[in-house]
Amino acid sequence: MSITLTERAAKEVQNYKNSVQAPVEDFLRVRLMAGGCSGHSPKLDLDSKFDEKADSRYTFHGVDLVVDKKSELYLEDATIDFVEGFDQSGFKVDIPMAKKSCGCGSSYQF
């Protein structure tokens, strides 16, 4: 398995889905997008379109997570967590494969 969704993050995904009344079949999609000060930024959103040829699906703590196979190459051993703190709150993606990260930790270079 190439990516992990923590229990805390899974709970927050469920809370968010409930708050926006998302369809039960919606899953969390994670992908890498070109951009950010270091070159690539992770993007998380709810989605319902799954392509068996292009996507991989995982289930963590009752939440389905889908990642496209191209992004998955760079997300080996990545962890998606939810953090709450004085200086940062929200979903955090830790990508060990990244060679470099920007100062704010929101984009990565491979």
trRosetta pair geometry for C-beta under 8 A, 3 or more apart (Angstrom, degrees):
i j d omega theta_ij theta_ji phi_ij phi_ji
1 4 7.1 85 125 -71 120 75
1 58 6.3 93 -145 -117 113 137
2 56 7.7 66 32 90 119 158
2 67 7.6 -111 81 69 118 151
2 72 5.4 91 82 -171 157 92
2 75 5.8 88 140 99 111 84
2 76 4.9 -71 -150 -111 98 51
2 77 6.8 -67 -164 -28 54 39
2 78 7.2 25 146 23 77 87
3 30 7.0 -173 -178 67 160 145
3 58 6.7 -176 70 23 93 156
3 65 6.9 -126 103 126 122 139
3 67 6.0 103 9 -25 154 153
3 72 7.2 -102 -23 -130 118 80
3 75 5.0 0 -79 141 114 118
3 76 8.0 -96 -60 -111 68 16
3 77 7.8 -12 -90 45 41 2
3 78 4.8 -12 -119 65 85 94
3 79 7.5 170 -165 -83 62 30
3 80 7.0 32 174 -11 105 101
4 60 6.8 120 -165 -104 56 148
4 77 7.9 -4 -3 -163 104 40
4 78 7.2 -170 28 96 69 51
4 79 4.8 -17 68 -112 103 74
4 80 7.0 -168 94 25 52 69
5 9 5.1 -124 -173 89 80 124
5 10 5.4 100 134 -63 113 90
5 13 7.6 -10 -175 -14 137 143
5 28 7.2 112 -107 71 149 148
5 58 7.5 158 2 102 109 117
5 60 3.8 160 61 65 103 153
5 61 7.0 -123 103 27 102 105
5 63 6.2 -98 117 81 153 121
5 65 5.2 173 -33 -51 137 148
5 79 7.9 159 -87 -161 22 57
5 80 4.9 -16 -110 64 68 109
6 9 4.6 94 56 8 81 102
6 10 6.9 -142 96 -7 42 87
6 60 7.7 26 6 157 7 138
6 79 6.6 50 -43 -179 98 102
6 80 6.8 -144 7 90 80 56
6 81 4.5 33 10 -109 139 76
6 82 7.1 -139 70 12 115 73
7 10 5.6 -52 -147 35 32 114
7 11 6.5 36 153 -21 64 103
7 60 7.8 -130 -80 157 48 98
7 61 4.9 144 -118 -86 67 155
8 11 5.8 -53 -153 33 31 113
8 12 6.6 28 151 -16 63 106
8 81 6.3 33 70 -163 113 77
8 82 4.8 -136 128 50 97 99
9 12 5.6 -56 -150 38 35 111
9 13 6.4 40 150 -23 67 101
9 80 5.1 147 -180 122 169 87
9 81 5.2 -133 -48 -141 118 25
9 82 4.3 156 -92 -22 62 91
9 91 6.3 78 -133 -123 107 91
10 13 5.6 -49 -150 31 33 114
10 14 6.6 33 151 -16 64 103
10 60 5.4 -139 -77 111 129 93
10 61 3.7 134 83 78 169 124
10 62 6.5 114 170 56 128 77
10 63 4.2 -165 -143 8 91 131
11 14 5.7 -55 -153 37 32 111
11 15 6.3 34 149 -20 66 106
11 61 7.3 -54 -44 136 69 140
11 82 7.5 -110 62 30 86 147
12 15 5.4 -48 -143 36 35 115
12 16 6.2 38 155 -20 65 104
12 82 4.3 121 -3 -87 151 163
12 91 7.2 -173 100 -74 143 89
13 16 5.8 -55 -149 37 29 111
13 17 6.3 31 153 -20 64 106
13 28 5.2 -59 -135 -61 141 130
13 63 4.9 77 81 -134 141 149
14 17 5.7 -52 -145 36 31 112
14 18 6.4 31 155 -17 64 106
14 62 7.1 23 -72 101 131 116
14 63 6.4 -118 -52 -78 88 111
15 18 5.8 -58 -152 38 29 111
15 19 6.3 27 153 -21 65 109
16 19 5.7 -56 -144 36 31 110
16 20 6.4 4 165 4 67 108
16 22 7.6 28 120 -7 75 132
16 46 7.8 -161 118 -51 116 122
17 20 6.6 -72 -145 50 24 91
17 22 4.1 -83 -149 45 76 121
17 26 6.4 176 -127 78 115 119
17 46 6.8 133 -97 -104 88 140
18 21 7.3 19 -172 -79 31 43
18 22 7.8 -55 -41 27 22 85
20 46 7.9 -164 76 7 141 156
22 26 4.5 -74 161 40 117 151
22 46 5.4 -86 -137 -175 149 163
23 26 5.0 115 67 -24 78 98
23 48 6.4 19 69 -87 130 135
25 48 5.6 62 109 -135 100 104
26 46 4.5 21 170 -180 127 110
26 47 6.6 142 -153 66 80 22
26 48 5.1 -61 -97 -71 65 87
27 46 7.2 150 73 -150 26 65
27 47 6.2 -36 63 65 75 75
27 48 7.3 127 14 -99 76 42
27 50 7.4 45 29 -68 137 114
27 57 7.3 -34 -178 -135 169 102
27 63 7.4 128 -147 174 73 70
27 64 3.8 -63 -122 94 120 105
27 65 6.5 -171 170 -88 106 18
27 66 5.2 83 107 -9 134 107
28 44 6.3 -13 -170 -164 100 97
28 45 7.7 155 -151 83 57 22
28 46 6.6 -47 -97 -98 48 57
28 47 7.9 70 -167 22 11 84
28 63 6.1 26 1 163 119 115
28 64 7.0 167 26 92 72 55
28 65 4.9 -25 74 -110 102 71
28 66 7.2 166 85 23 48 70
29 44 7.2 158 81 -151 52 46
29 45 5.7 -20 58 67 98 71
29 46 7.2 110 11 -152 89 11
29 47 4.0 25 -21 10 133 130
29 65 7.8 149 -94 -164 25 56
29 66 4.9 -29 -105 73 74 96
29 67 7.3 146 -160 -86 61 41
29 68 8.0 39 -167 -29 104 83
30 42 6.1 -12 -166 -169 97 106
30 43 7.2 156 -152 78 48 50
30 44 5.4 -13 -99 -98 77 76
30 65 6.5 4 1 -172 109 103
30 66 7.6 165 23 81 65 46
30 67 5.1 -24 69 -95 88 94
30 71 7.0 -164 118 129 74 145
30 75 7.1 110 119 -116 123 161
30 80 6.5 -129 -83 -68 150 143
30 93 7.2 144 -152 -105 131 136
31 42 7.4 151 81 -153 32 59
31 43 5.3 -20 64 57 82 98
31 67 6.7 159 -80 -146 60 68
31 68 5.5 31 -109 18 109 108
31 71 4.5 -144 -144 -55 61 160
32 40 4.7 5 -177 -179 113 120
32 41 7.2 146 -155 72 63 30
32 42 5.9 -43 -97 -95 63 56
32 43 7.4 147 -114 11 14 84
32 71 4.4 162 11 -130 88 98
32 74 5.6 -3 -23 70 158 138
32 75 7.1 -164 -39 -51 112 102
32 108 7.9 -71 -134 55 119 113
33 40 6.9 149 71 -157 36 66
33 41 5.4 -28 63 65 91 83
33 42 7.7 118 15 -137 81 10
33 43 4.9 49 -15 -22 121 125
34 39 7.1 -52 -147 174 66 59
34 40 6.3 -46 -106 -101 39 67
35 39 7.7 80 56 171 12 20
35 40 7.3 68 46 -121 49 27
35 41 5.3 -46 83 10 88 115
35 107 7.0 -114 109 -116 58 134
36 39 6.5 -34 73 43 91 22
36 40 6.5 -30 41 80 122 14
36 41 3.9 134 -37 -55 131 108
36 102 6.4 -137 161 -14 103 141
36 106 6.1 -152 -135 110 128 85
36 107 2.5 169 141 -89 144 147
36 108 7.6 33 92 12 147 44
37 102 4.2 93 73 -110 110 141
37 103 7.8 -15 81 19 148 82
37 104 8.0 94 28 27 129 102
37 107 5.5 148 43 55 60 137
38 98 8.0 48 136 -168 142 124
38 100 5.8 -159 -150 108 126 93
38 101 6.0 -92 -40 -150 171 29
38 102 4.4 -141 -30 -46 108 88
38 107 4.2 165 39 113 92 96
38 108 5.4 -28 103 -137 132 4
38 109 4.4 -110 172 -37 97 89
39 107 6.4 149 43 161 44 112
39 108 6.9 -67 63 94 90 42
39 109 4.7 86 22 -101 130 73
39 110 7.3 -127 96 13 136 73
40 74 7.2 -39 131 147 165 162
40 107 6.1 152 74 -164 36 83
40 108 5.2 -40 70 66 94 80
40 109 7.2 144 19 -91 91 32
40 110 6.6 9 14 -10 141 106
41 106 6.0 9 -131 148 106 80
41 107 4.4 -50 -79 -100 83 87
41 108 7.5 144 -89 14 37 74
42 75 8.0 94 -107 -98 115 114
42 93 4.2 1 39 39 166 163
42 95 7.3 174 -51 -45 125 128
42 108 7.8 41 -29 6 88 118
44 80 7.2 119 -92 -142 136 137
44 91 5.6 -38 30 99 161 161
44 93 7.6 176 -45 -53 116 122
47 50 7.8 128 119 -61 108 66
47 66 6.7 -93 69 58 122 131
50 55 5.5 -118 -157 69 71 150
50 57 6.5 11 -144 -67 134 125
50 66 5.9 -127 -110 -118 96 153
51 54 4.1 16 98 39 125 104
51 55 5.1 114 59 -1 70 104
52 55 7.0 -54 -93 52 14 86
54 68 5.6 -21 152 -144 92 91
54 69 6.0 -133 -173 11 45 103
54 70 7.9 -19 -166 -9 88 93
55 66 5.1 3 -177 -173 128 107
55 67 6.9 149 -154 78 77 31
55 68 5.5 -56 -97 -102 71 52
55 69 6.7 -139 -96 -29 18 80
56 66 7.0 162 80 -151 44 59
56 67 5.6 -16 58 62 94 82
56 68 7.9 125 15 -144 75 9
56 69 6.1 103 -23 -82 98 76
56 72 5.7 61 21 -83 131 155
57 64 6.0 -15 -167 -167 104 104
57 65 7.3 149 -156 78 53 46
57 66 5.1 -21 -100 -98 73 83
58 64 7.3 148 80 -156 41 55
58 65 4.9 -21 66 63 92 97
58 66 7.8 173 23 -80 67 36
58 67 7.7 8 7 7 108 101
59 62 7.2 9 -179 -111 100 9
59 63 6.9 159 -154 77 62 36
59 64 5.4 -32 -97 -96 78 61
59 65 7.3 167 -93 16 26 77
60 63 5.7 -26 69 61 74 89
60 65 6.1 12 13 -6 108 123
65 80 7.6 172 -129 33 146 145
67 71 5.4 -120 -178 85 95 112
67 72 4.8 119 119 -75 120 92
67 75 6.2 -103 -164 54 154 154
68 71 4.9 81 63 15 85 103
68 72 6.8 -146 94 -17 40 92
69 72 5.1 -48 -141 29 35 123
69 73 7.3 53 158 -32 60 88
70 73 6.3 -43 -171 9 33 112
71 74 6.1 -69 -168 43 47 100
71 75 5.9 31 145 -15 80 121
72 75 5.5 -68 -134 46 36 107
72 76 7.7 76 163 -60 62 63
73 76 7.2 -20 179 -34 29 99
74 95 7.0 8 147 -164 85 132
74 97 5.9 -165 -168 92 55 139
74 98 7.8 57 178 -73 99 72
74 110 5.6 -71 -132 -91 118 153
75 78 4.1 -60 -168 5 78 138
75 95 6.3 -78 -121 -121 58 103
75 97 7.4 -136 -100 26 10 131
76 96 7.6 -79 96 65 76 96
76 97 5.2 84 54 -52 94 136
77 96 5.0 -33 100 38 119 126
77 97 6.9 132 49 -37 99 93
78 93 6.1 2 -179 -176 119 92
78 94 6.3 166 -157 84 65 55
78 95 4.7 -11 -107 -103 107 67
78 96 7.0 -154 -84 13 52 75
78 97 7.4 -59 -59 12 89 102
79 93 7.4 165 84 -153 45 48
79 94 4.7 -1 55 52 93 106
80 91 6.2 -7 -172 -170 96 106
80 92 7.4 158 -154 80 49 45
80 93 5.3 -17 -101 -102 74 76
80 94 8.0 -164 -75 21 29 70
81 91 7.3 154 83 -154 37 57
81 92 5.2 -20 66 62 87 95
81 94 7.0 22 7 -6 109 108
82 90 7.1 -91 -145 160 73 22
82 91 5.6 -39 -98 -95 71 58
82 92 7.3 150 -108 14 20 81
83 88 5.8 22 102 108 125 101
83 89 6.5 -137 102 -123 69 37
83 90 7.0 -8 57 56 76 41
83 91 8.0 119 17 -127 74 13
83 92 5.0 21 1 -9 118 130
84 89 4.9 31 -125 -123 58 95
85 88 5.4 21 59 56 106 67
85 89 6.4 -171 36 -69 52 71
88 92 7.2 62 144 -75 132 122
92 105 7.5 0 -147 133 102 128
95 98 4.5 75 101 -21 107 111
95 108 5.5 -30 66 -88 139 167
97 110 6.7 13 129 -124 97 102
98 101 5.8 66 127 -63 142 86
98 108 3.8 -82 -124 -164 138 124
98 109 6.5 96 -167 57 91 44
98 110 6.0 -79 -120 -83 57 69
99 108 8.0 120 39 177 56 87
99 109 5.5 -63 64 99 95 87
99 110 6.0 123 3 -137 98 24
100 108 7.0 148 83 -161 51 58
100 109 4.1 -1 59 48 100 115
101 105 5.4 20 159 -118 133 54
101 107 7.1 149 -155 84 65 44
101 108 5.3 -28 -101 -103 74 71
101 109 7.5 -152 -71 15 30 77
102 105 6.8 -128 71 -40 71 18
102 106 6.4 -38 59 49 119 67
102 107 4.9 40 -3 56 123 90
102 108 7.8 -108 -5 -69 78 34
